Amino acid sequence: MDIGELLSYKPPNTPKRVQDDDNEEEDFENEFERQRKMRKLAKSRATDAGLVERTQKAQQKEPEEAVRAEKPLTDEEREKILKLVESEEFEGEVLDESTLKRLVLLFEKRALRNQEMRIKFPDMPEKFMESELELHETIQEMHVVATVPDLYPIMVELQAVPSLLELLAHENTDVAVAVVDLLQELTDVDILHESEEGADSLIDALLNQQICALLVQNLERLDESVKEESEGVHNTLAIFENLAEFRPDLCGDAAKQGLLQWLLRRLRVKLPFDANKLYASEILSILLQDTPDNRQMLGDLDGIDVILQQLAFYKRHDPTSSEEHEMMENLFNCLCGSLMYAPNRECFLRGEGLQLMNLMLREKKLSRNGSLKVLDHAMSGPDGKENCNKFVDILGLRTIFPLFMKTPKKNRRRILTTEEHEEHVVSIIASMLRNCRGPQRQRLLSKFTENDHEKVDRLLELHFKYLEKVEEVDLEIDHDRRDLDEGDEDAEEERNYLRRLEGGLFTLQLVDYILLEVCTGGPSTIKQRVTQILNLRGGSLKTIRHVMREYAGNLGDAGDTDWREMEQQHILQLVDKF
């Protein structure tokens, strides 16, 4: 070729990138393979930081000088640098409908290929391993779908959900764990809230495919001593939490499909405390929070005993970390939730739950706060009768009254406020006065005459404290009423009553109920002491009567209608005698 030809020579045009719609199946498979490798390299950017820094320095010189000035780069390093640069370009790409369709098609193809290879060569892993790696990598690629929840309906239309869930039963747990990881990201609550249509579409599809049962079956086979599988357990629990937050009504289905049993087994396993045990306690608490059927199921599965056994450790030991403290509180919340189902109180009684809670109160460890809440739940209402009498029998009065006389000082490690602590203690005493009969009741009433009626003095101290709080709330309500236009009066009254209860009225009602019970059922000296203090502090019996009439008129849903009517009559009779 002469000089003229060289000057006139033009290299052939670089082929333009083929449009998505024109790509053949092999083309887009190669394209995804390229993108997969680039993304994988992008993820490892942190480990290659030194390599990139060296490259950047080298770019400031001529290539030959750079090679001489710096430590020579290997071919492998050069390839890594090239692909890291290319991955920057890939990250800027946005997932669209056609890209999603190609991605799902590639996933389906690789899943099918892996299945065929496993069937064809069941005893020759080297034959199907490559297809398995490709399938695993494609699942990783699908994480990009979580960035565009508006495309979820298209993914559902393409039947990707059944194909993904089938892989939860894959022989290789690495594949199943990869699917769990993907589902956890797809169901992330923040992402779901970005697209209501996308969220509903995805969740409906998952529930139609019995996702809860499939996840539980996968949980059964995961080995938490393997780091990746332990993370798979954690991500599975995260999926349940995401779904429960978005669709609270599925808590019942998840429990029936084996989740409740698995959680109890996981809590019972004697392993060191870890993040998965914390998460298991949290999910159990969510399942019991607002689903009565789950509380019944917990009792049927001897779950009360499991929780009591787990809490027994904290009788004499404080949690060693904030995470372990959180798990302990979750277990107390589980116990409180379960005790709202009346038959579980018998399980609690038989399992010596009262003795455990009483010991926790005496030990003065962090578990004291939770044990107070549990005792309050176990002894309240008409179903708490046996627990109330038993608590007196196990010398619980010696434990509860020192807490009544002096609220422990609040500090950073105590999660109950002074008001919450006083409410629980007063509620326990009121429940005992309501439910105890015979010698147990006499022992209880005699407490109020000890040490020159010191407990009566404390009662009136609490009466004035909470009366003042309620009066402050009443002033706020009157002020707000003047500023608001007239609306639904009944709804407004109900809101205001709830506001007053939260502002201190509930504790005031309990305190005044105790006053009525001890004044009418105890020695006459108690009533004399009450009258004397009221006169000294400018109070009146009339105020107490008014509080109790309001209380009788607004009894909650505890117990059946007959019990409520009897309780109302009982309170009004106490008011008349007072």
C-alpha positions in Angstrom: 0.0 0.0 0.0 1.6 3.3 -1.1 1.5 6.6 0.8 -1.5 7.9 -1.3 -3.5 4.8 -0.4 -2.6 5.1 3.3 -3.8 8.7 3.3 -7.0 7.9 1.6 -7.7 4.8 3.7 -10.6 4.9 6.2 -11.2 2.2 8.8 -14.6 0.5 8.6 -17.3 2.2 10.7 -17.7 0.7 14.2 -21.0 -1.2 14.2 -23.7 0.7 16.0 -25.2 -0.9 19.2 -28.1 -3.0 18.2 -31.5 -1.7 19.5 -33.1 -3.6 22.3 -36.1 -4.5 20.2 -33.9 -6.0 17.5 -31.7 -8.2 19.7 -31.9 -11.9 19.3 -32.0 -14.1 22.4 -28.3 -14.9 22.3 -27.4 -11.2 21.9 -29.2 -10.1 25.0 -27.9 -13.0 26.9 -24.4 -11.8 26.1 -25.4 -8.3 26.9 -26.6 -9.3 30.4 -23.5 -11.4 30.8 -21.4 -8.3 30.2 -23.5 -6.2 32.5 -23.4 -8.9 35.2 -19.7 -8.9 35.2 -19.5 -5.2 35.3 -21.9 -5.0 38.2 -20.0 -7.6 40.1 -16.8 -5.7 39.6 -18.5 -2.5 40.7 -19.5 -4.1 44.0 -15.9 -5.0 44.7 -14.8 -1.4 44.0 -13.8 -0.9 47.7 -11.3 -3.7 47.6 -9.9 -2.4 44.3 -9.5 1.1 45.6 -5.7 0.9 45.7 -5.7 -0.5 42.2 -7.8 2.4 40.9 -5.6 4.9 42.6 -2.5 3.6 41.0 -4.3 3.7 37.6 -5.3 7.3 38.1 -1.7 8.2 38.9 -0.6 6.3 35.8 -3.0 8.2 33.6 -1.2 11.4 34.3 1.9 10.1 32.4 2.4 8.4 29.0 1.5 4.7 29.2 5.1 3.6 28.7 6.3 6.0 31.5 3.5 4.9 33.8 4.5 1.3 33.5 8.1 2.2 34.3 7.3 4.6 37.1 4.7 2.4 38.9 4.8 -1.2 39.8 4.0 -3.0 36.5 0.4 -3.9 36.1 -0.5 -7.5 35.3 -2.9 -8.4 32.5 -5.5 -9.3 35.0 -5.2 -5.9 36.7 -5.5 -4.2 33.4 -8.7 -6.1 32.6 -10.1 -5.2 36.0 -9.4 -1.5 35.5 -11.1 -1.6 32.0 -14.2 -3.3 33.4 -14.4 -1.0 36.4 -14.4 2.0 34.0 -17.1 0.3 31.9 -19.2 -0.5 35.0 -19.4 3.3 35.7 -21.3 3.6 32.4 -23.6 0.7 33.3 -24.6 2.1 36.6 -26.1 5.1 34.9 -28.5 3.0 32.8 -32.2 3.0 33.9 -34.3 -0.2 33.9 -37.2 0.1 31.5 -39.9 -2.3 30.4 -38.1 -3.9 27.6 -34.9 -4.4 29.7 -37.1 -6.0 32.4 -38.7 -8.4 29.9 -35.3 -9.5 28.6 -34.0 -9.9 32.2 -37.0 -12.1 33.2 -36.7 -14.1 30.0 -33.0 -14.7 30.7 -33.8 -15.7 34.3 -36.5 -18.2 33.1 -34.1 -19.6 30.5 -31.3 -20.2 33.0 -33.6 -21.6 35.6 -34.9 -24.1 33.1 -31.4 -24.9 31.8 -30.2 -25.6 35.4 -33.2 -27.8 36.0 -32.6 -29.8 32.9 -28.9 -30.2 33.7 -29.6 -31.4 37.2 -32.1 -34.0 35.9 -29.7 -35.1 33.2 -26.6 -35.3 35.4 -27.9 -35.8 39.0 -24.7 -37.4 40.3 -22.3 -35.2 38.3 -22.1 -31.7 39.9 -19.3 -30.7 37.5 -21.9 -31.0 34.7 -24.5 -28.7 36.1 -22.4 -26.4 38.2 -21.8 -23.9 35.4 -25.6 -23.5 34.8 -26.1 -23.1 38.6 -23.6 -20.3 38.8 -25.2 -18.6 35.8 -28.6 -18.9 37.5 -27.3 -17.5 40.8 -25.7 -14.6 38.9 -28.9 -13.8 37.1 -30.8 -13.7 40.4 -28.3 -11.2 41.6 -28.9 -9.1 38.5 -32.6 -9.0 39.2 -32.0 -6.9 42.3 -32.1 -3.9 39.9 -35.9 -4.5 39.7 -36.3 -3.2 43.3 -35.2 0.2 42.1 -38.3 0.6 39.9 -41.4 -0.7 41.8 -43.6 0.7 39.1 -42.5 -2.2 37.0 -43.6 -4.8 39.5 -47.0 -5.4 37.7 -45.1 -6.3 34.5 -42.8 -8.7 36.4 -45.9 -10.3 37.8 -47.5 -10.5 34.4 -44.4 -12.3 33.1 -45.0 -15.0 35.7 -41.6 -14.3 37.4 -43.0 -14.7 40.9 -43.9 -18.4 40.6 -40.6 -19.1 39.0 -38.7 -17.3 41.8 -40.7 -19.1 44.6 -40.1 -22.5 43.0 -36.3 -21.9 43.6 -36.9 -21.7 47.3 -37.0 -25.5 47.2 -33.8 -25.7 45.0 -31.4 -28.4 46.1 -28.6 -25.8 46.4 -29.3 -23.6 49.4 -27.1 -20.9 47.9 -29.7 -20.5 45.2 -32.6 -20.5 47.7 -30.8 -17.9 49.9 -30.2 -15.7 46.8 -33.9 -15.8 46.1 -34.7 -14.9 49.7 -32.2 -12.0 49.5 -34.0 -10.7 46.3 -37.5 -11.1 47.8 -36.4 -9.2 50.9 -35.3 -6.3 48.7 -38.3 -6.4 46.5 -40.7 -6.3 49.5 -38.8 -3.5 51.4 -41.5 -1.3 52.9 -39.9 1.9 51.8 -39.8 0.6 48.2 -43.4 -0.7 48.4 -44.7 2.7 49.5 -43.2 4.3 46.3 -45.8 2.5 44.1 -49.1 1.4 45.6 -50.1 -0.4 42.4 -46.7 -2.2 42.2 -46.9 -3.2 45.9 -50.4 -4.6 45.7 -49.5 -6.5 42.5 -46.4 -8.1 43.9 -47.9 -8.9 47.3 -51.0 -10.5 45.8 -48.9 -12.6 43.5 -46.7 -13.7 46.5 -49.6 -14.6 48.7 -51.4 -16.5 45.8 -48.3 -18.7 45.6 -48.3 -19.4 49.4 -45.1 -17.6 50.1 -45.4 -18.0 53.8 -45.5 -21.8 53.7 -42.6 -21.9 51.2 -40.5 -19.5 53.3 -41.1 -21.6 56.4 -40.2 -24.9 54.6 -36.9 -23.2 53.5 -36.2 -22.0 57.0 -36.5 -25.6 58.3 -33.5 -26.7 56.2 -31.1 -23.7 56.6 -28.1 -24.3 58.8 -27.3 -21.1 60.8 -23.8 -22.3 61.5 -23.1 -21.4 57.9 -22.8 -17.6 57.6 -24.7 -17.3 54.3 -27.6 -19.5 55.5 -27.7 -17.6 58.7 -28.1 -14.4 56.7 -30.8 -16.2 54.7 -32.7 -16.8 57.9 -32.4 -13.1 58.8 -33.6 -12.0 55.4 -36.5 -14.5 55.5 -37.7 -12.9 58.8 -37.3 -9.5 57.2 -39.7 -10.6 54.4 -42.3 -11.6 57.0 -41.9 -8.3 58.8 -42.3 -6.4 55.5 -45.4 -8.3 54.5 -46.9 -8.0 58.0 -46.4 -4.2 58.0 -48.0 -3.8 54.6 -50.7 -6.5 55.1 -51.3 -7.0 58.8 -54.1 -9.5 58.2 -51.6 -12.1 56.9 -50.2 -12.6 60.4 -52.8 -15.3 61.0 -52.0 -17.1 57.8 -48.3 -17.0 58.4 -48.7 -18.5 61.9 -51.0 -21.3 60.6 -48.5 -22.1 57.8 -45.8 -23.0 60.4 -44.1 -19.7 61.2 -45.2 -19.6 64.9 -43.9 -23.2 65.5 -40.6 -22.3 63.8 -40.2 -19.1 65.9 -40.8 -21.0 69.2 -38.3 -23.7 68.2 -35.7 -21.0 67.2 -36.1 -19.3 70.6 -35.8 -22.6 72.5 -32.5 -23.6 70.8 -29.6 -23.2 73.2 -27.4 -21.0 71.1 -25.5 -17.8 72.1 -27.6 -14.6 71.7 -27.4 -13.3 68.1 -29.3 -11.1 65.6 -31.5 -13.9 64.5 -32.8 -14.7 68.0 -33.6 -11.0 68.4 -35.4 -10.9 65.1 -37.4 -14.1 66.0 -38.6 -12.5 69.2 -39.6 -9.4 67.3 -41.6 -11.3 64.7 -43.3 -13.4 67.4 -44.3 -10.1 69.1 -45.8 -8.8 65.8 -47.8 -12.1 65.3 -49.3 -11.9 68.8 -50.0 -8.1 68.8 -53.4 -7.9 67.1 -54.3 -11.5 66.1 -56.3 -13.4 68.8 -56.1 -16.7 66.9 -52.3 -16.6 67.2 -52.6 -16.1 71.0 -54.7 -19.2 71.2 -52.3 -21.1 68.9 -49.3 -20.0 71.1 -51.1 -21.5 74.2 -51.8 -24.8 72.3 -48.2 -25.1 71.3 -47.0 -24.6 74.9 -45.5 -21.3 73.9 -46.1 -19.7 77.3 -43.6 -22.2 78.8 -41.1 -21.5 76.0 -41.2 -17.7 76.7 -41.0 -18.2 80.5 -38.0 -20.5 80.1 -36.3 -17.8 77.9 -37.1 -15.1 80.4 -35.9 -17.1 83.5 -32.3 -16.3 82.7 -33.0 -12.6 83.3 -34.2 -13.2 86.8 -30.6 -12.8 88.1 -28.8 -11.5 85.0 -29.1 -8.2 83.1 -28.8 -8.3 79.3 -25.3 -7.7 78.2 -26.1 -5.4 75.2 -28.9 -3.1 74.0 -29.9 -5.7 71.4 -30.3 -8.4 74.0 -32.2 -6.0 76.2 -34.5 -5.4 73.2 -35.0 -9.1 72.9 -35.9 -9.5 76.5 -38.5 -6.7 76.2 -39.9 -8.4 73.1 -40.4 -11.6 75.1 -42.2 -9.7 77.8 -44.5 -8.1 75.2 -45.2 -11.6 73.8 -46.2 -12.7 77.2 -48.4 -9.7 77.7 -50.1 -10.2 74.4 -50.6 -13.9 74.9 -52.3 -13.3 78.3 -55.1 -11.3 76.7 -56.4 -14.8 75.7 -58.0 -16.0 79.0 -57.0 -19.7 78.8 -53.3 -18.7 78.5 -53.6 -17.3 82.1 -54.0 -20.9 83.3 -50.9 -22.0 81.4 -49.1 -19.0 82.9 -50.3 -20.1 86.4 -49.3 -23.7 85.9 -45.9 -22.8 84.4 -45.2 -20.8 87.7 -45.1 -17.6 85.8 -46.3 -15.7 88.9 -43.3 -17.0 90.9 -40.9 -16.0 88.2 -42.3 -12.5 87.9 -42.3 -12.1 91.7 -38.6 -13.1 91.9 -37.8 -10.7 89.1 -39.4 -7.8 91.1 -37.3 -8.8 94.2 -34.0 -9.1 92.3 -34.2 -5.4 91.1 -32.7 -6.2 87.7 -33.8 -4.7 84.4 -36.4 -7.5 84.1 -38.4 -5.8 86.9 -40.1 -3.4 84.4 -41.3 -6.2 82.1 -42.4 -8.4 85.0 -44.6 -5.6 86.3 -46.4 -5.3 83.0 -46.9 -9.1 82.8 -48.4 -9.3 86.3 -50.7 -6.4 85.4 -52.0 -8.4 82.4 -52.1 -11.7 84.2 -54.2 -10.4 87.2 -56.6 -7.9 85.5 -60.3 -8.5 84.8 -62.5 -11.4 85.8 -60.1 -13.9 84.3 -57.3 -12.9 86.7 -59.0 -14.2 89.8 -56.9 -17.3 90.2 -53.7 -15.4 89.6 -54.6 -12.7 92.1 -55.2 -15.3 94.9 -52.1 -17.2 94.0 -50.0 -14.0 94.1 -51.1 -13.4 97.7 -50.3 -17.0 98.6 -46.7 -16.8 97.2 -46.1 -13.7 99.4 -46.4 -11.3 96.5 -47.7 -8.5 98.8 -44.3 -8.3 100.4 -42.9 -7.5 96.9 -45.6 -5.2 95.4 -46.2 -2.8 98.3 -42.6 -1.6 98.7 -42.9 -0.7 95.0 -46.2 1.0 95.7 -44.7 3.0 98.6 -41.7 4.3 96.6 -41.4 4.4 92.9 -37.8 3.4 91.8 -35.7 6.3 90.5 -35.8 6.5 86.8 -32.5 6.3 85.0 -31.3 5.7 81.4 -31.5 1.9 81.9 -35.1 1.9 83.1 -37.6 1.9 80.2 -40.7 2.6 82.3 -41.5 6.2 83.2 -42.6 7.0 86.8 -46.2 7.3 85.6 -46.1 3.9 83.8 -44.6 2.3 86.9 -47.2 3.7 89.2 -50.0 2.8 86.8 -49.0 -0.9 86.7 -48.5 -1.2 90.5 -51.8 0.5 91.3 -53.5 -1.6 88.7 -52.2 -4.8 90.2 -53.4 -3.8 93.7 -56.8 -2.8 92.3 -57.1 -6.2 90.5 -56.3 -8.0 93.8 -59.0 -6.0 95.6 -61.5 -6.8 92.9 -60.7 -10.6 92.6 -59.4 -11.8 96.0 -61.8 -13.4 98.5 -61.5 -15.0 101.9 -58.2 -15.0 103.8 -56.3 -13.5 100.8 -58.6 -10.5 100.8 -58.1 -10.0 104.5 -54.4 -10.1 104.2 -54.6 -7.5 101.5 -56.8 -5.1 103.5 -54.7 -5.4 106.6 -51.8 -4.0 104.7 -53.5 -0.6 104.7 -53.4 -0.4 108.5 -49.7 -1.2 108.9 -47.3 1.4 110.1 -49.9 4.0 111.1 -51.8 3.7 107.8 -48.8 4.7 105.7 -50.2 3.1 102.6 -53.4 5.2 102.9 -51.3 8.3 103.0 -49.5 7.1 99.9 -52.9 6.5 98.2 -54.0 10.0 98.8 -50.7 11.4 97.7 -51.2 9.6 94.4 -54.9 10.8 94.3 -53.9 14.5 94.4 -51.0 14.0 92.0 -53.2 12.5 89.3 -56.2 14.7 90.0 -54.0 17.7 89.3 -52.8 16.1 86.0 -56.4 15.5 84.9 -57.4 19.0 85.8 -54.6 20.3 83.5 -55.8 18.1 80.7 -59.4 19.4 81.2 -58.2 22.9 80.9 -56.4 22.1 77.6 -59.6 20.4 76.3 -61.7 23.4 77.2 -59.2 25.7 75.4 -59.2 23.5 72.3 -63.0 23.4 72.3 -63.2 27.2 72.0 -60.9 27.1 69.0 -62.7 24.3 67.1 -65.9 24.5 65.1 -68.8 22.3 66.1 -68.6 18.8 64.7 -69.6 15.3 65.6 -70.1 15.7 69.4 -70.1 12.0 70.2 -66.8 11.4 68.4 -65.3 14.5 70.0 -66.4 13.4 73.5 -64.8 10.0 73.0 -61.5 11.5 71.8 -61.5 13.8 74.8 -62.2 11.0 77.2 -59.3 9.0 75.7 -57.1 12.0 76.0 -58.0 12.4 79.7 -57.3 8.7 80.3 -53.9 9.0 78.8 -53.3 12.2 80.7 -53.7 10.5 84.1 -57.4 9.8 84.5 -56.9 6.0 84.3 -54.5 5.9 87.2 -56.7 8.3 89.2 -59.6 5.9 88.7 -57.6 3.0 89.9 -56.3 4.9 92.9 -59.9 6.0 93.9 -61.2 2.5 93.3 -58.7 1.2 95.9 -59.7 4.0 98.3 -63.4 2.9 98.0 -62.6 -0.7 98.5 -60.3 -0.3 101.5 -62.7 2.3 103.1 -65.8 0.1 102.8 -64.1 -3.3 103.4 -61.4 -2.5 105.9 -61.4 -1.2 109.5 -63.1 2.1 110.1 -59.8 3.7 110.9 -58.9 3.7 107.2 -62.0 5.9 106.3 -61.2 8.2 109.2 -57.6 8.6 108.0 -58.9 9.4 104.4 -61.3 12.0 105.6 -58.7 13.6 107.8 -56.1 14.0 104.9 -58.8 15.2 102.5 -59.8 18.0 104.9 -56.2 18.9 105.5 -55.4 19.3 101.8 -58.7 20.8 100.7 -60.0 17.7 98.9 -63.4 16.2 99.2 -65.2 12.8 99.2 -67.5 14.3 96.5 -64.6 14.4 94.0 -63.7 10.8 94.5 -67.4 9.8 94.1 -67.6 11.8 90.9 -64.5 10.1 89.5 -65.9 6.6 90.3 -69.3 7.3 88.8 -67.6 8.3 85.6 -65.4 5.1 85.8 -68.5 2.9 86.2 -70.1 4.5 83.2 -67.1 3.9 81.0 -66.0 0.4 81.8 -64.0 -1.1 79.0 -64.4 -4.3 77.0 -62.8 -6.6 79.6 -65.1 -9.6 80.4 -68.6 -10.2 79.1 -71.7 -8.0 79.3 -72.9 -9.7 82.5 -69.6 -9.1 84.2 -69.6 -5.5 83.2 -73.1 -4.9 84.6 -72.1 -6.6 87.9 -68.9 -4.5 88.1 -70.9 -1.3 87.5 -73.3 -2.2 90.2 -70.5 -3.1 92.6 -68.7 0.3 92.0 -71.9 2.3 92.4 -72.7 0.4 95.7 -69.2 1.3 96.9 -69.8 4.9 96.0 -73.1 4.9 98.0 -71.3 3.4 101.0 -68.4 5.8 100.8 
